[in-house]
């Protein structure tokens, strides 16, 4: 179960990180996102986090699973209020899906137990 939590997290963080890192300028102007450097920085961080999740999925342990669970559940707690506010428009459904996947991965990480050698 712990490996599934890592893989689900990587499946969310890596594409999202790459998307944010290579965010097209014309799309950012359309969405009125002015500080493009912030999106690129967050994209770089999410890409690195996704890579870390893939690496950790090969040898999960009981210590780092709490970091994975905390990161996923904090991301869930950040995304859900923004979606529930209802002013995000068309992006609300994808964000709700991402929040759901992160919530499931966070709970799987908590329930993962100790890895047996």
N, C-alpha and C positions, 0 to 999 in steps of 0.2 A: 504494500500500500504506500509505503514511503517513496518508493521509486516512482510510482504513479503521480504522487504529489509533485515531485521534482520535474517530471516530464510535462505535466499539465502547466506548471508555472513557466517552464522554459517555452512552451508552445504559445504562451501569452506574451511574456516579456521580450523574447527575441524579435518576433515580427513587429511588435509595437515599438521597440527601440529602434529598429531599422527604419520603420516608417517615420518616426519622429526625427531621426538623424538626417534622413534624405527628404525632408518635408519640402515640397516645391514652393518657391517664393510666390508664385501667382496664386496658389491655393491659400497661403498664409494671408495674403492681402484680401482675398475674397472672404476669409473667415475673420478678418481684422485682427490678426495676431501680429503685433508690431515687433516685439523683441525675438527675432528669429534665432538669436544666439541661445536663448533660454530653451527653445524647443530642440535645438541641436545638442545642447549639453544634456538635457534630460534623455534624449535619444541615445547618446553615447553611454550614459549611466545604465539605462535599461538594457541596452545591448550587452554591456559587460555583465550585468546581473543575469541575463538569460544564458550567457555563456557559462557563467558560474553554476547555474542550475543544471545545465547539461553535464558539466564535469562532476558535480556532486551526485548526480543521479547514478553514476557508476559505482560509487562507494558511499552510500548514505550512512550517516551515523546518528546516534540519539542526541548528540549535542547540537548539531547544526539544524536539525529539524525544527527546533524552537525558533531559530532565526527565520527560517522559511515560513513557518506558520505565522509569526508576528508580521513579517513583511506583507504576506498575502492578506491577512485579516486587516491590517492597517490600510492597505490599498482599497480593500472592500469598503472599509468605513469612510474612506475619502470619496469614492465614486458614488456610492448609493445616495447620500444626501444631495449631491449635485444632480443626479438623475431624477430624484423625487421632487426637486424644486420645479422641474418641468420647463425650464427655459433653455434647454439645450437643442431642441428641435429634432432633426433627423438623426443625430448622433446618440440620442437617448437609448435606443434599443441595443446598438452594439456595445455601448458602455455597460448596460445592464447585463448583457451576456458575458462580457469580460469580468464584471464584478462577480457574477455567479460562478464562473470557472475558478477565479481566484479564491472565492469562499470555499468551494469544494476542495481545492488543492490545499488550502490552509487547514481545513478540518482533517483531511487525509494525513497531513504531516503530523498533526497532534495525535491522531489515532494510530500512527505508524508503528509504534513500539520500537523495541531494540532490535537492531539488525543481528541476525545470527550468522556466525562465520561459516 
